[in-house]
Amino acid sequence: MAYTKVVIVGGGFGGLNTAKSLKGAKLDILLIDKTNHHLFQPLLYQVATAALSPADIATPIREVFRGQSNFHVIMGDVVQIDKNKKEVVLGNGDRMNYDYLVLSVGASHSYFGNDPWEKFAPGLKTISDALKIREQVLISFERAERMDSLKEAAKYLNFVVIGGGPTGVEMAGAIAEIARKTMFKNFRNIHPEESKIYLIEATPYILPVYPQKLSLKAKEDLENLGVCVMVGKKVTNVSEEGVQIEDQFIPCRNIIWAAGNQASPLLKTLDVPLDRQGRVIVDTELNIPGHPEIFVIGDAAQAMGPDGKPLPGIAPTAIQQGRYVAKIIKNLTPKEKRPPFKYFDKGYMATIGKSKAVVVAGKLQFSGFIAWLAWCFIHVVYLVGFRNRLVVMMQWFFVFLTGQRGARLIYRSLDKEMTSQK
């Protein structure tokens, strides 16, 4: 008996929850992802700042679905969608046919037309990104320790985070804690606690989608950690030597980009309307025009809420969309009988270092230690796998008690790099 074939592209929150919600259905499900693991992106910054290791926030996709008999997985890169033939095309030329297609391909960082900046200001979307940033942060302290003067060391002890959204705020707070608590008394020639951490945001407030009261509270908490928060300032250039912020130049070798997102270029092959971020403009049932068998969800989709504004590109959105799409596919619901997708807003939150966070949940707005506990609880609940939940809780408890971060390993040679730059 030939079962209806469902192809899911992307093993993030949307793709994973689509597949999990189809368990037991008489369907042939194929999930295709560039990697072999599901990554819990909200905690990626903690890998970049040495609080967690990659295995703590990533789970092999095959392990997640080992008990789901109607599920298959392929590690590969989808480069084209052929709507007419109902096929997805992989980078090596392989073609996979489908009856239903779910695109949950996520997004990468956008430099707003300044792509050369990427070389000097990496973004944070993958484990590889996180490990590169972690090594760069740690190796900068090592470089500074070997400088002949404090003036030479200064450029390695400056850290600039561009973008004041949740990722930028969390990164800046974590780097401040590394410098002032984790690295304290680790060096002899330099004083890591004297590092200068800058957070740059072009709008008048950090966390611009949050209520102004919480935005100001987050700014205050960051400044108490020693972060210099610069709002209403635009970055005009990024180079190997540092960051130009309008009329101010900050010499720096540690620049992290957290300012914008761009959807996967794969979506262009659909030949449908896209928004400015490259996301597919979907209808109320998350379909593309004229193709009720193709769904686009998560960061790849511009889906509108009841207020006429695009739904937020956060994990709960992708999770709910994945479950909604799975229900339609499971029941083989025809287009004309599908109810529109309705997003249930569970709120949003961001952490600002140890014991501090801001939370918005409906009409409820709060900050401080209770908000931080709520942040910890929600993130542990959403982690995939018992092992990951247990390990992350233990690591957080250790960091909370001691301030020490255990994943402070550097793998590349400092001498070779310094020699090549002479």
MARVOKE-893051 format. One line per 8 residues: number of its first residue (from 1); for each residue x negated, y negated, z negated of C-alpha. Coordinates in Angstrom, 3 decimals. Each point is the difference from the previous one (the first is absolute). Layout:
<pts>
NUM	X Y Z; ...
</pts>
This chain:
<pts>
1	0.000 0.000 0.000; -1.429 -3.400 1.024; 0.293 -2.579 -2.753; 0.299 -3.759 0.524; -3.543 -1.405 0.028; -0.862 -2.982 -2.182; -3.350 -1.753 0.408; -1.124 -2.365 -2.760
9	-2.976 -2.246 0.715; -1.701 -1.214 -3.186; -0.429 1.619 -3.407; 0.556 -3.096 -2.107; 2.952 -0.655 -2.290; 2.549 -0.090 2.831; -1.192 3.068 1.880; -0.584 2.044 -3.145
17	3.474 -0.683 -1.392; 1.651 0.686 3.352; -1.640 3.427 0.131; 0.667 0.822 -3.669; 3.678 -0.927 0.385; 0.327 2.432 2.927; -0.999 2.983 -2.119; 2.265 2.961 0.631
25	1.489 -1.430 3.178; 0.123 2.176 3.114; -2.458 -2.218 1.798; -3.507 0.351 1.414; -1.959 -2.838 -1.639; -3.424 -1.172 1.151; -1.904 -2.746 -1.826; -2.986 -1.637 1.725
33	-2.465 -2.198 -1.870; -3.504 -1.361 0.643; -1.145 1.400 -3.331; 0.764 3.188 -1.923; 1.321 -1.779 -3.085; 2.744 -2.195 -1.357; -1.511 -3.163 -1.480; 1.577 -1.904 -2.885
41	-0.877 -3.441 1.370; 1.199 -2.116 -2.958; -2.931 1.322 -2.048; -2.591 -0.228 2.766; -1.437 -3.161 -1.540; -0.899 2.057 -3.091; -2.199 2.221 2.169; -1.588 -3.140 1.448
49	-0.715 -1.240 -3.541; -1.319 3.319 -1.381; 2.860 0.728 -2.401; 1.149 3.087 1.927; -1.487 2.460 2.476; 1.582 0.677 3.430; 1.266 3.462 -1.023; 1.966 -1.610 -2.852
57	2.354 -1.800 2.389; 0.016 2.312 3.043; 1.582 3.414 0.485; -0.508 2.407 2.936; 3.163 -0.013 2.110; -0.143 3.764 0.495; -0.014 0.461 -3.775; 3.096 -2.164 -0.425
65	1.956 2.133 2.486; -1.473 3.434 -0.621; 3.394 1.316 -1.146; 1.998 -1.571 2.837; 0.277 2.678 2.693; 1.534 -2.258 2.668; -2.950 -2.378 -0.101; -3.191 -0.202 2.106
73	-2.800 -2.572 -0.091; -2.552 -1.136 2.556; -2.933 -2.284 -0.717; -0.216 -2.247 3.034; 0.337 -3.521 1.360; 3.187 -0.767 1.947; -0.834 -2.555 2.710; 3.188 -0.133 2.084
81	3.735 0.645 -0.148; 1.681 1.218 3.206; 3.675 -0.797 -0.614; 1.223 1.431 3.277; -1.638 3.403 -0.441; 0.538 -0.061 -3.785; -3.684 0.653 -0.665; -2.726 -1.402 -2.199
89	-3.508 -0.061 1.485; -3.081 0.608 -2.149; -3.449 -1.452 0.543; -1.324 3.239 1.522; 2.868 0.141 2.510; 2.178 2.546 -1.851; 3.741 -0.625 0.302; 2.635 0.875 -2.599
97	3.648 -0.045 0.938; 2.791 -1.055 -2.372; 3.760 -0.202 -0.384; -0.320 -2.573 -2.789; -3.006 -2.278 -0.534; -0.785 -1.864 -3.226; -2.743 -2.624 0.198; -1.475 -0.938 -3.372
105	-3.419 -1.172 1.151; -0.605 -2.759 -2.535; -2.080 -3.103 0.604; -3.568 -1.238 -0.037; -1.440 -3.353 -1.047; 0.416 -3.034 2.261; -2.511 -2.834 0.353; 2.437 -2.287 1.834
113	-2.068 -0.097 3.166; -3.358 -0.208 -1.795; -1.028 3.623 0.529; -3.780 -0.714 -0.289; 0.631 -0.720 -3.701; 0.713 3.671 -0.629; -3.722 0.822 0.058; -0.590 -2.242 -3.013
121	3.381 0.245 -1.772; 1.299 3.603 -0.003; 3.649 0.705 -0.736; 1.383 2.713 -2.247; 2.239 2.588 1.677; -1.887 3.307 -0.070; -2.244 2.019 -2.314; -2.911 -0.863 2.294
129	0.772 -3.714 -0.470; 0.128 0.419 -3.775; -3.301 1.857 -0.193; -1.755 -2.594 2.174; 1.276 -2.814 -2.209; -0.925 1.887 -3.168; -3.561 0.574 1.194; -0.329 -3.600 1.143
137	1.156 -1.329 -3.382; -2.298 2.305 -1.962; -3.001 -0.443 2.277; 0.289 -3.779 -0.283; -0.825 0.208 -3.711; -2.993 2.171 0.883; -1.172 -2.513 2.609; 0.403 -2.878 -2.441
145	-2.063 1.859 -2.601; -2.931 0.089 2.451; 0.083 -3.667 1.008; -2.868 -2.245 -1.064; 2.219 -2.877 -1.082; 3.483 -0.565 -1.320; 0.723 -2.196 3.024; -0.728 2.915 2.357
153	2.040 2.324 -2.172; 3.031 -2.314 -0.033; 1.249 0.891 3.490; 0.193 3.656 -1.075; 1.893 -0.915 -3.171; 2.702 -1.938 1.844; 3.127 1.948 0.962; 2.691 -1.432 2.270
161	3.412 1.645 0.423; 2.053 -1.523 2.829; 3.755 0.341 -0.454; 2.036 -0.521 -3.156; 2.557 2.786 0.419; 0.127 3.018 -2.352; -3.101 1.659 1.521; -2.056 -3.185 -0.238
169	1.116 -0.733 -3.558; -0.713 3.557 -1.143; -3.401 0.061 1.721; -1.091 -3.325 -1.480; 1.053 1.034 -3.510; -1.752 3.358 0.287; -3.265 -1.508 1.273; 0.066 -2.485 -2.888
177	0.324 2.889 -2.447; -2.884 1.867 1.661; -2.267 -3.022 -0.305; 0.969 -1.072 -3.497; 0.668 3.332 -1.714; -1.190 3.051 1.937; -3.369 -1.390 1.092; -0.601 -1.920 -3.223
185	-3.493 0.848 -1.390; -0.767 2.281 2.977; -2.650 -2.319 1.478; -3.062 -1.848 -1.287; -0.759 -2.740 2.542; 3.553 -1.081 0.761; 3.164 -0.605 -1.979; 2.935 1.607 1.872
193	2.461 -1.788 -2.272; -1.125 -3.264 1.650; 1.226 1.197 3.403; 2.389 -2.322 1.780; 3.181 1.543 1.375; 2.158 -2.075 2.354; 3.568 0.766 1.111; 1.075 -2.025 3.039
201	3.666 -0.452 0.976; 1.232 -2.266 2.809; 3.462 -0.567 -1.513; 0.603 -2.121 -3.129; 0.348 3.089 -2.237; -1.547 3.443 -0.358; 2.530 2.850 0.179; 2.139 -2.306 2.184
209	3.014 2.361 0.162; 0.210 0.113 -3.811; 1.933 -2.522 -2.110; -2.087 -3.112 -0.604; -0.111 0.611 -3.753; -1.676 3.388 0.455; -2.310 -1.353 2.683; -1.273 -2.650 -2.383
217	-0.341 2.574 -2.787; -2.078 2.254 2.291; -2.229 -2.972 0.883; -0.502 -0.767 -3.688; -0.864 3.629 -0.802; -2.524 0.139 2.849; -1.635 -3.231 -1.120; -0.275 1.389 -3.531
225	-1.927 2.908 1.539; -2.374 -2.507 1.596; 1.442 0.011 3.528; -0.015 -3.299 1.882; 3.431 -0.117 1.678; 0.161 -2.345 2.987; 3.510 -0.537 1.395; 1.073 -2.091 2.966
233	-3.421 0.599 1.570; -0.609 1.531 3.426; -3.034 2.040 0.963; -1.456 -1.523 3.169; -2.994 2.294 0.530; -1.565 3.202 -1.311; -3.620 0.889 0.700; -2.870 2.087 -1.326
241	-0.989 -2.935 -2.208; 3.373 -0.625 -1.600; 3.458 -1.568 0.301; 0.963 -3.455 1.238; 3.141 -1.231 -1.736; 0.962 -3.260 1.728; -2.764 -2.381 -1.166; -1.536 2.384 -2.568
249	-2.532 2.768 0.678; -0.494 2.920 -2.401; -3.220 1.978 0.573; 1.004 3.611 -0.425; -0.808 3.537 1.138; 3.159 1.508 -1.533; 3.125 -0.982 1.922; 3.215 2.046 -0.117
257	2.919 -0.606 2.355; 3.500 0.359 -1.447; 1.810 -2.645 2.024; 2.109 1.725 2.625; 1.244 3.137 1.722; 0.349 1.119 3.593; 2.043 3.004 1.097; -1.543 2.934 1.873
265	-0.760 -0.618 3.713; 1.737 3.321 0.711; 3.325 -1.838 -0.275; -0.774 -2.006 3.134; 0.328 3.206 2.046; 3.711 0.118 -0.876; 0.527 -3.060 2.235; 2.595 -1.518 -2.336
273	0.254 -3.422 -1.725; -2.600 -0.558 -2.757; -0.277 -2.743 -2.610; -3.072 -2.202 -0.588; -1.632 2.701 -2.120; 0.475 2.591 2.740; 2.824 1.801 -1.830; 2.892 1.537 1.919
281	3.239 -1.940 -0.343; 2.397 2.817 -0.882; 3.788 0.037 -0.247; 2.013 0.666 -3.158; -0.535 3.764 0.379; -3.796 -0.471 0.417; 0.073 0.965 3.696; -1.611 -1.664 2.997
289	2.282 -1.318 2.785; 1.571 2.743 2.113; -1.657 2.890 -1.834; 1.986 1.283 -2.994; -2.440 2.928 -0.295; -2.937 -2.318 -0.871; -0.265 -1.487 -3.488; -2.589 -2.524 -1.153
297	-0.478 -0.498 -3.759; -2.276 -1.512 -2.637; -2.610 -2.608 0.936; 0.516 0.834 3.676; 3.566 -1.371 0.006; 1.575 -3.397 -0.323; 3.311 0.926 -1.628; 2.262 -2.758 -1.227
305	1.580 -0.165 -3.438; 3.523 -1.284 -0.748; -1.492 -3.473 -0.616; -1.229 -0.155 3.579; -3.646 0.297 -1.051; -2.363 2.860 0.906; -0.235 2.736 -2.624; -3.255 -0.043 -2.004
313	-2.867 2.183 1.205; -0.354 1.935 -3.233; 0.115 3.671 -0.970; 3.646 0.065 -1.250; 1.191 -1.311 3.371; -1.789 2.761 1.914; 1.126 2.674 -2.461; 3.673 -0.983 0.240
321	-0.173 -0.258 3.782; -1.615 3.432 0.244; 2.763 1.582 -2.070; 2.690 -1.807 2.009; -1.433 1.194 3.332; -0.361 3.566 -1.328; 3.692 0.080 -0.930; 1.002 -1.067 3.522
329	-2.269 2.579 1.641; 0.968 2.778 -2.405; 3.681 -0.495 0.810; -0.664 -0.681 3.712; 2.176 -3.094 -0.422; 0.840 -1.652 3.354; -0.891 -3.668 0.406; 3.566 -1.298 -0.196
337	0.602 1.696 -3.361; -3.191 -1.071 -1.748; 0.423 -2.402 -2.934; -2.371 -2.980 0.010; -3.070 0.249 -2.189; 0.415 -1.807 -3.320; -3.068 -0.865 -2.029; 0.280 0.167 -3.778
345	-2.361 -2.591 -1.439; -1.690 1.504 -3.060; -2.195 -3.051 -0.454; -3.729 -0.521 0.376; -3.037 -0.386 -2.193; -3.694 -0.833 -0.058; -2.696 0.507 -2.617; -2.576 -2.597 -1.014
353	-2.711 1.917 -1.783; 0.341 2.107 -3.120; 3.191 -0.479 -2.031; 1.442 -2.706 2.263; 2.514 0.200 2.831; 3.056 -1.750 1.438; 3.267 1.792 0.761; 3.197 -0.970 1.832
361	2.894 2.454 -0.339; 3.338 -1.452 1.060; 0.664 -3.011 -2.205; -2.629 1.193 -2.446; -3.376 -1.772 0.115; -2.780 0.642 -2.493; -3.761 0.113 -0.393; -2.706 1.062 -2.436
369	-0.675 3.341 -1.675; 3.528 1.422 0.392; -0.098 -0.852 3.706; -3.370 1.753 0.257; 1.398 3.140 -1.662; 2.916 -0.056 2.447; -2.468 -0.367 2.889; -2.024 2.980 -1.259
377	3.099 2.175 -0.451; 1.455 -0.739 3.454; -3.293 0.637 1.780; -0.572 3.299 -1.791; 3.545 1.144 0.826; -0.473 -0.728 3.716; -3.332 1.844 0.217; 0.208 3.309 1.874
385	-1.089 3.043 -2.001; -0.231 0.844 -3.709; -3.798 0.074 0.072; -0.214 -3.557 1.347; 2.452 -1.302 -2.586; -1.905 1.625 -2.851; -3.458 -1.110 1.190; 1.088 -3.582 0.671
393	1.587 -0.312 -3.452; -3.160 1.329 -1.639; -2.229 -2.349 2.024; 2.157 -2.994 -0.835; -0.039 0.896 -3.696; -3.802 0.228 0.089; -0.334 -3.364 1.770; 2.480 -1.554 -2.426
401	-1.999 1.154 -3.035; -3.535 -0.592 1.284; 0.196 -2.341 2.992; -2.303 2.424 1.839; 0.611 1.142 3.578; -1.425 3.410 0.789; -0.094 -0.030 3.819; -2.923 -2.439 0.294
409	-2.053 1.972 2.510; -2.099 -1.416 2.855; -0.870 2.396 2.808; -2.002 -2.102 2.431; -3.632 -1.115 -0.313; -0.560 -3.567 -1.112; -3.685 -0.080 1.035; 0.753 0.968 3.616
417	2.618 -2.751 0.301; -2.230 -2.647 -1.556; -2.889 0.997 2.274; 2.159 -0.174 3.150; 1.164 -3.505 -0.927; -3.517 -1.420 -0.391
</pts>
